[in-house]
Amino acid sequence: MDVHEDLHARLDAFLAENFSEEEFFAEELAAEKISEKKFFAPIKSVAKICYLRTAPDLRRAKVKLEKILEEEKEGETFSEMMMRLVEESGEKNSVVYRRAQIDRRLFSRIKLNRNYQPSKDTAVALALALKLNIDKAKDFLAAAGYTLTKSKRDLIITFFIENEIFDTALLNDYLYEYKQPLLFSR
């Protein structure tokens, strides 16, 4: 059995063990609710403050709201995390964006815009290029507002990261073989 056949067999076993359409759809629904909570949580906190009636309650609520807003500011953005991880890797920027198969201009946009919101494919490609382990990759994707789901495509990506196969071209080959959208094809 050659390397390709071995990898294919391991990936088939991984998908058979982890992919369930019912579980995938249930997870997608839960993810929508979580993102909705994350988006509306600060708004609900503000709404609660509006219903308070006494001056001491309003002062306490104002302090609480200021803390919530300060915590939102303190979190590391995707751009900041990317640059920190590039620095920690010891690689040059050019090596990272070439390995991720993204354009230098896109990399610069992400680097210079603290609040840049990349596509999921860009975040995945950068996670691969930075050779992140699965936990760091999940944190990196979360900083961009994404997660790896139980979809067949995301399971293939997870398999590659867990097995330290950081080749985006090879990942695209396998995505194609399993009839999944390629990175950057959307």
PEGIPE-V224427 format. One record per residue. N is the residue number from 1. RES is the residue in three letters. OMEGA is omega in degrees with one decimal (none if undefined). NEAR is the number of other C-alpha atoms within 8 Angstrom. Layout:
n=N res=RES omega=OMEGA near=NEAR
n=N res=RES omega=OMEGA near=NEAR
This chain:
n=1 res=MET omega=180.0 near=4
n=2 res=ASP omega=-175.7 near=5
n=3 res=VAL omega=-179.1 near=6
n=4 res=HIS omega=179.9 near=6
n=5 res=GLU omega=178.5 near=8
n=6 res=ASP omega=179.3 near=9
n=7 res=LEU omega=179.2 near=8
n=8 res=HIS omega=-179.7 near=8
n=9 res=ALA omega=178.7 near=8
n=10 res=ARG omega=178.7 near=8
n=11 res=LEU omega=176.2 near=10
n=12 res=ASP omega=179.8 near=8
n=13 res=ALA omega=179.1 near=8
n=14 res=PHE omega=179.6 near=9
n=15 res=LEU omega=179.3 near=11
n=16 res=ALA omega=-179.0 near=7
n=17 res=GLU omega=-170.0 near=6
n=18 res=ASN omega=-174.4 near=8
n=19 res=PHE omega=174.2 near=12
n=20 res=SER omega=-178.0 near=7
n=21 res=GLU omega=179.4 near=7
n=22 res=GLU omega=179.8 near=6
n=23 res=GLU omega=179.5 near=9
n=24 res=PHE omega=-178.3 near=12
n=25 res=PHE omega=176.4 near=8
n=26 res=ALA omega=179.2 near=8
n=27 res=GLU omega=178.3 near=10
n=28 res=GLU omega=178.6 near=9
n=29 res=LEU omega=178.7 near=8
n=30 res=ALA omega=179.8 near=8
n=31 res=ALA omega=177.3 near=8
n=32 res=GLU omega=179.8 near=8
n=33 res=LYS omega=179.6 near=8
n=34 res=ILE omega=-179.6 near=8
n=35 res=SER omega=177.6 near=8
n=36 res=GLU omega=178.0 near=8
n=37 res=LYS omega=-178.8 near=8
n=38 res=LYS omega=-178.2 near=8
n=39 res=PHE omega=-173.9 near=8
n=40 res=PHE omega=-177.1 near=8
n=41 res=ALA omega=178.8 near=8
n=42 res=PRO omega=-179.8 near=9
n=43 res=ILE omega=178.4 near=8
n=44 res=LYS omega=177.6 near=8
n=45 res=SER omega=178.5 near=9
n=46 res=VAL omega=-179.8 near=9
n=47 res=ALA omega=177.7 near=8
n=48 res=LYS omega=-180.0 near=8
n=49 res=ILE omega=-178.1 near=10
n=50 res=CYS omega=-178.6 near=6
n=51 res=TYR omega=179.7 near=6
n=52 res=LEU omega=-171.9 near=8
n=53 res=ARG omega=-174.4 near=6
n=54 res=THR omega=-179.1 near=6
n=55 res=ALA omega=178.5 near=6
n=56 res=PRO omega=177.4 near=6
n=57 res=ASP omega=179.4 near=9
n=58 res=LEU omega=178.7 near=11
n=59 res=ARG omega=178.8 near=8
n=60 res=ARG omega=179.9 near=8
n=61 res=ALA omega=179.1 near=9
n=62 res=LYS omega=178.1 near=9
n=63 res=VAL omega=179.3 near=8
n=64 res=LYS omega=179.0 near=8
n=65 res=LEU omega=178.2 near=10
n=66 res=GLU omega=177.1 near=8
n=67 res=LYS omega=179.6 near=8
n=68 res=ILE omega=-178.8 near=9
n=69 res=LEU omega=178.5 near=8
n=70 res=GLU omega=178.0 near=8
n=71 res=GLU omega=178.0 near=8
n=72 res=GLU omega=-179.3 near=7
n=73 res=LYS omega=-172.8 near=6
n=74 res=GLU omega=-177.6 near=6
n=75 res=GLY omega=179.2 near=6
n=76 res=GLU omega=179.8 near=7
n=77 res=THR omega=178.2 near=10
n=78 res=PHE omega=-179.1 near=13
n=79 res=SER omega=-179.8 near=13
n=80 res=GLU omega=179.3 near=10
n=81 res=MET omega=179.5 near=11
n=82 res=MET omega=-177.7 near=10
n=83 res=MET omega=176.6 near=9
n=84 res=ARG omega=-178.9 near=8
n=85 res=LEU omega=176.1 near=9
n=86 res=VAL omega=179.7 near=13
n=87 res=GLU omega=179.5 near=8
n=88 res=GLU omega=-179.1 near=6
n=89 res=SER omega=-178.2 near=7
n=90 res=GLY omega=-179.8 near=6
n=91 res=GLU omega=172.5 near=8
n=92 res=LYS omega=177.3 near=7
n=93 res=ASN omega=-176.5 near=7
n=94 res=SER omega=178.3 near=7
n=95 res=VAL omega=-177.8 near=8
n=96 res=VAL omega=-176.4 near=13
n=97 res=TYR omega=175.5 near=14
n=98 res=ARG omega=178.7 near=10
n=99 res=ARG omega=178.6 near=10
n=100 res=ALA omega=-177.8 near=12
n=101 res=GLN omega=173.0 near=8
n=102 res=ILE omega=-177.7 near=10
n=103 res=ASP omega=177.4 near=8
n=104 res=ARG omega=-179.4 near=9
n=105 res=ARG omega=177.4 near=6
n=106 res=LEU omega=178.2 near=8
n=107 res=PHE omega=178.9 near=10
n=108 res=SER omega=177.8 near=8
n=109 res=ARG omega=179.2 near=9
n=110 res=ILE omega=-177.4 near=12
n=111 res=LYS omega=-173.7 near=11
n=112 res=LEU omega=-178.7 near=7
n=113 res=ASN omega=-176.1 near=8
n=114 res=ARG omega=-176.2 near=10
n=115 res=ASN omega=-178.6 near=7
n=116 res=TYR omega=178.9 near=9
n=117 res=GLN omega=-179.1 near=7
n=118 res=PRO omega=171.7 near=8
n=119 res=SER omega=178.5 near=6
n=120 res=LYS omega=179.8 near=9
n=121 res=ASP omega=177.9 near=8
n=122 res=THR omega=179.6 near=11
n=123 res=ALA omega=178.4 near=12
n=124 res=VAL omega=-179.6 near=10
n=125 res=ALA omega=178.0 near=12
n=126 res=LEU omega=176.7 near=11
n=127 res=ALA omega=176.9 near=12
n=128 res=LEU omega=-178.2 near=13
n=129 res=ALA omega=179.2 near=13
n=130 res=LEU omega=178.3 near=10
n=131 res=LYS omega=-178.7 near=9
n=132 res=LEU omega=173.1 near=11
n=133 res=ASN omega=-172.0 near=9
n=134 res=ILE omega=-179.3 near=9
n=135 res=ASP omega=178.6 near=7
n=136 res=LYS omega=178.7 near=8
n=137 res=ALA omega=178.2 near=12
n=138 res=LYS omega=177.3 near=10
n=139 res=ASP omega=-180.0 near=8
n=140 res=PHE omega=178.3 near=13
n=141 res=LEU omega=179.0 near=15
n=142 res=ALA omega=178.0 near=9
n=143 res=ALA omega=177.4 near=11
n=144 res=ALA omega=178.8 near=12
n=145 res=GLY omega=-177.4 near=6
n=146 res=TYR omega=175.4 near=8
n=147 res=THR omega=173.2 near=7
n=148 res=LEU omega=-175.8 near=9
n=149 res=THR omega=176.6 near=9
n=150 res=LYS omega=175.1 near=12
n=151 res=SER omega=-178.9 near=9
n=152 res=LYS omega=179.5 near=9
n=153 res=ARG omega=-179.0 near=9
n=154 res=ASP omega=176.3 near=10
n=155 res=LEU omega=176.8 near=14
n=156 res=ILE omega=177.6 near=13
n=157 res=ILE omega=178.1 near=9
n=158 res=THR omega=178.6 near=10
n=159 res=PHE omega=-179.6 near=10
n=160 res=PHE omega=-178.9 near=11
n=161 res=ILE omega=-179.7 near=15
n=162 res=GLU omega=-179.2 near=9
n=163 res=ASN omega=177.1 near=6
n=164 res=GLU omega=174.2 near=8
n=165 res=ILE omega=-170.0 near=7
n=166 res=PHE omega=-177.2 near=9
n=167 res=ASP omega=-177.7 near=9
n=168 res=THR omega=179.0 near=12
n=169 res=ALA omega=178.4 near=6
n=170 res=LEU omega=176.2 near=7
n=171 res=LEU omega=178.8 near=11
n=172 res=ASN omega=176.7 near=10
n=173 res=ASP omega=-179.1 near=8
n=174 res=TYR omega=174.9 near=9
n=175 res=LEU omega=178.6 near=13
n=176 res=TYR omega=179.9 near=10
n=177 res=GLU omega=-178.5 near=7
n=178 res=TYR omega=176.0 near=6
n=179 res=LYS omega=178.1 near=6
n=180 res=GLN omega=177.8 near=9
n=181 res=PRO omega=179.0 near=9
n=182 res=LEU omega=172.9 near=9
n=183 res=LEU omega=178.2 near=9
n=184 res=PHE omega=178.3 near=6
n=185 res=SER omega=-176.8 near=5
n=186 res=ARG omega=none near=5
